[in-house]
Amino acid sequence: MLLGAGAAGLALAAGCSGAGDGGGRSLRVSTYGGNFEQAMSQHIYPLFTEATGIRVESMPQPAGLQFLLQLIEANKAGQTPMDLCISAPVDVMRGNAAGLWRAYEAAQIPNLANLPDSYVTRTPDGVAAVGAVGWFFTMVTNPQTISPTPTSWTELWAPGRRNAWGLAGTGAGPMYEVTAATYFNGPEMLNTQEGIRACVEKMAGLKANTRLWWESEGTMQTALENGEVQGGVYFADVAETLIQSGAPLEVVFPQEGPVIDFGSWCQPSASTKTAEAHEFINFMLTPEAQNLIASRMNAPPLIRPELLTLDDGVRAKVTSPTTPIATNLEARRLHMDFMVQQFSQMLAS
């Protein structure tokens, strides 16, 4: 995703539990910083305000566990700097366990019917999270140094690619799915600790070829731009933006498929803007909003494909020619700590 390196943090101790709307309805919406937040502010929030009269106060949010932990503590104190934020599935689960997220009333979000159920997180209390935006982890290469263009994830393990790659260096990341889909029967193997161990053993074969194990999107971006790495695993939408800026990159959709992940709209329970949040999410699930996400952010929309009207150029950037590899969320619910531990041990050995 276009997470942006410029979002250093949020004023989590600002002492505010509701938006200061200055008269009239308002909503504080936090999204991944950089180009994504800018595009939302320019192209989508004004349409929402025009349709509902609700003013959006846009703010960037940093990625990572530290942001979530700060938000949990602020929410416990009844202070939250935003009314809605975007959370990756792992953070949705962590937030649920900490009592962070308010459950939505599905009846107040009629456009929820536009969204496949796989992008809706339900708990006994109701809908805890609603899919906001998707992103692909694909292979990216520098065509000046990697030729011909690879067609398979197996290229990451190729003997001739020593110190070539930048790969996602977190145990919660997509390398599990890449490996499981390429060399095993798919990510379902990650539902058992035995399968996780087998996958990690195969991932160890990547170490000689990996120059950079990245956790921050910005770290990998810098490495791609300065030639420190010749390619690797990266966000397709960010890579497209770098290509538009002149970076010598090529986005490759391997024959095994890219890994697809997504972020969800979540509302901290200390926020008082429940009606406004329902209206915002309902708007974001319209074909109009989802078409704009695709065309302005180069990100895969999440609503059912038959509801979309994308031109061929946009469709080629935001859809995969092969079936994407779904992130195994159940494995992370059951075995997150074990997956992170095994991955970290593999890197350290």
Disulfide bonds with the S-S distance in Angstrom:
none
